[in-house]
Amino acid sequence: MAFTLPDLPYSYDALAPYMSAETLEFHHDKHHNAYCTTMNDLIKGTEYENMDLEEIVKKSHTDNPKLFNQAGQFYNHLHFWKWMKSGGGGTSLPGGLASQIQSDLGSYDEFRSKFIDAGKGQFGSGWAWLAMKDGKLSVMNTPNGENPLVHGATPLLGVDVWEHSYYIDYRNARPKYLEAWFDNLVNWDYVTELYEAAK
């Protein structure tokens, strides 16, 4: 089964000024499309061809690193676009999610700080995550295309800290990108949808 690259769920300029149309065009149309194309080439005629995407990610992580690099990034970006929206961010999280964040991670401000620090502290390319494992929330970071799935956890929110995600708009100022992203773009409705499903 070949995978296809979905369109962005908004226009290229919808996330400006926090993420430019130029960034989205390069990031979605070039990088994400390349992950999709390469992954499709690598699974053709193999045991992976009839698996769903999560199965491919989990199995290839241990068995096929070359495929995992593409499948992991394809999976991560499918969610990344949905984790953002125009007019996103803000401190008003839905009740259940807000309560569990407070219980597991401290106040909203503590959670925000931990999440941004995870992104800042990821050496080189990678991701920062809010994830759920065994009913408990945690903040984590992963290198390259790795994600919480391969650690037995469910990703609820993830931010891309590869340079192609922010270099056009923020140059090398990753902390500035992370703060702008968290405060102005996060789609808490989608995070809540994943949180409710993970429970």
C-alpha positions as CSV (number, residue, x, y, z in Angstrom):
1,M,0.0,0.0,0.0
2,A,1.5,3.3,-1.1
3,F,1.1,6.3,1.2
4,T,0.2,9.8,0.0
5,L,1.1,13.2,1.3
6,P,-2.1,15.0,2.6
7,D,-2.5,18.7,1.9
8,L,-1.9,21.1,4.7
9,P,-5.1,21.7,6.8
10,Y,-4.7,25.4,6.2
11,S,-3.3,27.9,3.7
12,Y,0.5,28.4,3.5
13,D,0.2,31.8,5.0
14,A,-2.2,30.9,7.8
15,L,0.4,30.6,10.5
16,A,2.2,33.9,9.8
17,P,3.9,35.7,11.4
18,Y,5.0,32.8,13.6
19,M,5.6,30.4,10.7
20,S,5.9,31.8,7.2
21,A,4.4,30.6,4.0
22,E,8.0,30.0,2.7
23,T,8.7,27.7,5.6
24,L,5.5,25.8,5.1
25,E,6.1,25.4,1.4
26,F,9.6,24.1,1.9
27,H,8.8,22.0,5.0
28,H,5.6,20.4,3.7
29,D,6.1,20.3,-0.1
30,K,9.8,19.4,-0.1
31,H,10.8,17.7,3.2
32,H,7.6,15.9,4.1
33,N,7.0,14.9,0.5
34,A,10.5,13.4,0.3
35,Y,9.9,11.3,3.4
36,C,6.7,10.0,1.8
37,T,8.3,9.2,-1.5
38,T,11.4,7.5,-0.1
39,M,9.3,5.5,2.4
40,N,7.1,4.3,-0.4
41,D,10.1,3.2,-2.4
42,L,11.6,1.4,0.5
43,I,8.5,-0.6,1.5
44,K,7.6,-1.7,-2.1
45,G,7.8,-5.5,-2.3
46,T,8.6,-6.0,1.3
47,E,6.8,-7.2,4.4
48,Y,6.1,-3.6,5.3
49,E,4.0,-3.0,2.2
50,N,0.7,-4.1,3.8
51,M,1.3,-2.7,7.3
52,D,-0.3,0.4,8.7
53,L,2.0,3.4,9.4
54,E,2.3,2.9,13.2
55,E,3.3,-0.8,12.6
56,I,5.9,0.3,10.1
57,V,7.4,2.9,12.5
58,K,7.6,0.4,15.4
59,K,9.0,-2.5,13.5
60,S,11.5,-0.6,11.4
61,H,12.9,1.1,14.5
62,T,14.6,-2.1,15.5
63,D,14.8,-3.9,12.1
64,N,15.4,-1.4,9.4
65,P,17.0,2.0,10.4
66,K,17.0,3.2,6.8
67,L,13.3,2.8,6.5
68,F,12.6,4.1,10.0
69,N,14.3,7.4,9.3
70,Q,11.7,8.0,6.6
71,A,8.6,6.4,8.2
72,G,9.2,8.1,11.5
73,Q,9.5,11.5,9.9
74,F,6.5,10.9,7.7
75,Y,4.4,9.9,10.8
76,N,5.7,12.8,12.9
77,H,4.8,15.4,10.3
78,L,1.3,14.0,9.6
79,H,0.6,15.1,13.2
80,F,2.8,18.2,13.2
81,W,0.6,20.1,10.8
82,K,-2.5,19.2,12.9
83,W,-0.7,20.3,16.1
84,M,-0.8,23.9,14.8
85,K,-3.5,26.3,13.8
86,S,-4.0,30.0,13.3
87,G,-4.8,31.6,16.6
88,G,-3.5,28.7,18.5
89,G,-1.7,28.5,21.8
90,G,-3.0,30.2,25.0
91,T,-3.4,28.9,28.5
92,S,-7.0,27.8,28.4
93,L,-6.6,24.0,28.0
94,P,-9.7,21.7,28.2
95,G,-10.5,20.5,31.7
96,G,-9.4,16.9,31.7
97,L,-6.1,17.6,29.9
98,A,-5.4,20.7,32.1
99,S,-6.0,18.6,35.3
100,Q,-3.7,15.8,34.3
101,I,-1.0,18.2,33.2
102,Q,-1.2,19.8,36.7
103,S,-1.2,16.4,38.4
104,D,1.7,14.9,36.4
105,L,3.8,17.9,35.3
106,G,3.0,20.8,37.7
107,S,1.4,24.1,36.7
108,Y,0.8,25.2,33.1
109,D,3.9,27.4,33.4
110,E,6.0,24.4,34.6
111,F,4.8,22.3,31.8
112,R,5.5,25.0,29.2
113,S,9.0,25.5,30.6
114,K,9.7,21.7,30.6
115,F,8.4,21.3,27.0
116,I,10.4,24.3,25.6
117,D,13.5,23.1,27.5
118,A,13.2,19.7,26.0
119,G,13.2,21.3,22.5
120,K,16.1,23.6,23.4
121,G,18.1,20.7,24.9
122,Q,17.8,18.3,22.0
123,F,21.2,18.3,20.5
124,G,21.1,18.5,16.7
125,S,18.0,17.4,14.9
126,G,14.9,15.9,16.7
127,W,11.6,16.6,18.4
128,A,10.2,17.5,21.8
129,W,7.0,15.8,23.0
130,L,4.2,15.6,25.4
131,A,3.4,11.9,25.6
132,M,1.3,9.4,27.6
133,K,2.6,6.1,28.9
134,D,0.8,3.8,31.3
135,G,-1.8,6.6,31.9
136,K,0.8,9.2,32.9
137,L,1.9,12.3,31.0
138,S,5.6,13.1,30.5
139,V,7.7,15.5,28.5
140,M,10.5,14.0,26.4
141,N,12.8,14.7,23.5
142,T,14.0,12.3,20.8
143,P,16.8,12.5,18.2
144,N,16.2,12.7,14.4
145,G,12.9,11.1,13.4
146,E,12.4,9.1,16.6
147,N,9.1,9.5,18.5
148,P,7.3,8.2,21.6
149,L,5.8,5.3,19.8
150,V,9.1,3.4,19.8
151,H,9.3,3.9,23.6
152,G,5.9,2.4,24.2
153,A,4.2,5.8,24.6
154,T,1.6,7.8,22.7
155,P,2.5,11.2,21.3
156,L,0.0,13.9,22.2
157,L,2.0,17.0,21.1
158,G,5.2,17.3,19.3
159,V,7.4,20.1,17.9
160,D,9.9,19.7,15.2
161,V,13.4,21.1,16.1
162,W,15.1,20.2,12.8
163,E,16.5,23.4,11.4
164,H,14.2,23.2,8.3
165,S,11.3,23.9,10.7
166,Y,12.5,27.3,11.8
167,Y,15.7,28.5,10.0
168,I,14.0,30.6,7.4
169,D,12.0,32.5,10.1
170,Y,14.3,32.4,13.1
171,R,17.7,31.6,11.8
172,N,19.5,29.8,14.6
173,A,17.3,31.1,17.4
174,R,15.7,27.8,18.3
175,P,14.5,29.1,21.8
176,K,12.6,32.0,20.1
177,Y,11.0,29.6,17.7
178,L,9.9,27.3,20.5
179,E,8.4,30.0,22.6
180,A,6.5,31.5,19.6
181,W,5.3,28.1,18.5
182,F,4.1,27.1,21.9
183,D,2.4,30.4,22.8
184,N,0.8,31.1,19.4
185,L,0.4,28.0,17.3
186,V,-0.5,24.9,19.4
187,N,-3.8,23.4,18.4
188,W,-5.0,22.3,21.9
189,D,-8.2,20.8,20.3
190,Y,-6.2,18.3,18.5
191,V,-4.0,17.6,21.5
192,T,-7.2,16.9,23.5
193,E,-8.5,14.6,20.8
194,L,-5.4,12.5,21.0
195,Y,-5.4,12.7,24.8
196,E,-9.0,11.4,25.0
197,A,-8.2,8.5,22.6
198,A,-5.0,7.6,24.6
199,K,-7.0,7.4,27.9
